[in-house]
């Protein structure tokens, strides 16, 4: 599973790559809230 950690405002999110959308041909990603600390987001992303 590919992904990375991103920050928006005061929250950290795990962004997970889900492959290519067969209809549009664009990359699909999903965002999952991981808390207010980067360390929490790193634990979820592993």
C-alpha positions, 0 to 999 in steps of 0.5 A: 500500500502506497501512501503519505502523510499530509497536514491540513490546518491543525489536522494530519491525514494519511493519504492512501493511493488506490490505483487508477480510476478506470473511467477517468484515468486519474489517480485515486486517493483516499484521505483518512484523519489521523489526529493532531500529531504527526506521530499519530499519523505515522503510526496509522500509515504504517 
